[in-house]
């Protein structure tokens, strides 16, 4: 039987997240986000996560402060010490982590290198499978208690 803990982050993650290098201007990041219809970018050097930049970060740290996004570089505003997960982590645990920390996305790191990004939207796309698993677990538990 297929179990809830059989679904791993690697089953739902975006395996080709869009990233930028340090040194890029915030205006270029915003353009990339718009062109790809995404709300965040990984900041990396040689496949190693350096930070994370979000639309919200651009608004709060650049636009709202009257700074010029054509002058401000990504490393000046990116989030550092980013919380990450591994591809082997149970998807349920990653979901709990996002909920508890009130974050929408988590970079996926394996052996020190970026291998993906898991977002709330990625989880929603796999949601029918999760609902089936929960329903199966409920049926199994109900059948078990009927025989006690």
N, C-alpha and C positions, 0 to 999 in steps of 0.2 A: 504494500500500500504506500502511496505517495504521502509524505508528511510535510507539514509546514516548514520544518527545519531543513527540508531538502532543497528549498529555494534559496539560492545564494545571491549575493549582490551581483556577481558576474552574470546571472541569468537575466537581470533587468537593466544593467548599467548601459550607458552610452559608451561604446568601445572606442569612439573617435571624437573625444571632446575637442572643442576649439580652444586653442591656447595662443598666448602671445609671449614674446620675450621681454625681459626687463629692458628699459630704454625706450619703449614705444610711448607715444603721446596718448593721453586719455582720449582725445578727439578721435584717434584711430580706433581705439577700443570701442567707443560708442558706435562708430560706423560699422565695425565688425558685428557688434551685437544686433544692430538694426538689420543688417544684410542677412544675418542668419536666424533672426527672430529668436534670440536667446537673451537671458538676463544676467549672464555671468561669463567670465573667462578665467581659465587657469593661467597663471603666470609661471613660466618654466624656463629652465636653461638646461639643455642637453637631456631632456626627459625627466629632470628632477624638479619637483614642485618648489617654487620660490614664494608663491603667494596666490591670492585670489582677488578678483575684482568684480564688483557687481554694479548693476544700474543704480541701486540705492546708494552705494558708495560714491559713485560719480556725482549723484545729485547732492548728497550731504557734504562731501568733502571738497567738491569743486564748484559746482553751479551755485549752490546756496551761499557759498562764501565769496562769490564774485571772482573766482579765479578763472584764468583762461585755459580751457582744455587743450588748446594747441601748444601750450607751454608746459603744463604739468605732465610729468611722466608717471607711468603706471606704478613704478616702485615708490613714488611719493605718497600714494594713497592706498596701495593694495593691502589686503588683510594678510598678516604674517602669522606664523604658528597656527596654520589651518588644521582643523580637525579632519582626519581622514579615516577611511575604512579600507579593508582588504577585499579582494574579490571572493575570498572563501567565507567571509562573514555571512551569517544568516541574514536574509533580507529583512526579516522581522526585527532583528536587533538593530539594523541600520535605520529602519523606520522609527523605532522607539527612540533612538539617538537623535534623529532629526526633530522629532516631536518634543522631546525633553529639552533640547538646546534651542528650539525655535529657529531652525535653519532649514533652508529649502533644498540644499544640495551638498553633496560630500564628494570630494575627490577620492578616487580609488587608486591605492598605491600597492604595488607588489615589488618586493626586493628593491625598495627605494625609488622606483620609477613609476610615473603616471601610466596607468593602464585603462583608465576610464573615469566617468563621472556618473554618480547616481543622484537623481533628482526626485522630488515628489511626483512630478509628471511621469517619470519612468515607472514609479511604483503604481500610479493610477493605471497605466497601460497594461500592467500585469495583474491588475485587480481582479478580473474575472477568474483567473486561476486561483488566486488567494481565496475568493469567496467559495469556489468549489471545494477547496481543501478544508475550509472551516466547516462547510456543510457536511462533508464526509466525516470529519472529526466529531461533529455533533451527533450524527447518526450512529457512529461507532460507540460513543459514550452512552447514548440513550439505549442502544441495544444491550450494552454491557450492564447497565443498571437494571434493565428489565429482567435479567437472568439472576440477579442477586437475591 
